[in-house]
Amino acid sequence: MDKKRWQSLIFVVVCVGILAFFLMAPESTTPRMPRDGDHGGRRKDPTPCLSCHPPGVLPEDHTLEDGSVPTGKFKCYFCHKLEDAS
């Protein structure tokens, strides 16, 4: 086989391997948020969440060392997605 065929074969094998990796991934276990007026829109600020979900009742791994909630890419909406519209 010439070099071009080997490259194509390796490319196809790598693509199939990546596809198999993603197909074997487990289902998401993070609870989804209800699609209602309180949770409906994407919020940039987590303070409205804290009125019902204060840091004291959140799991340990959901708060920072000082007891505050994370912001930025670690906010609630990063892991807890809204329920599907149905």
Secondary structure, DSSP 8 states (H G I E B T S, - for coil): --HHHHHHHHHHHHHHHHHHHHHT-----S--B--STTTSS--S-SHHHHTTS-GGGS-GGGS-TTS----GGGSHHHHS-B----
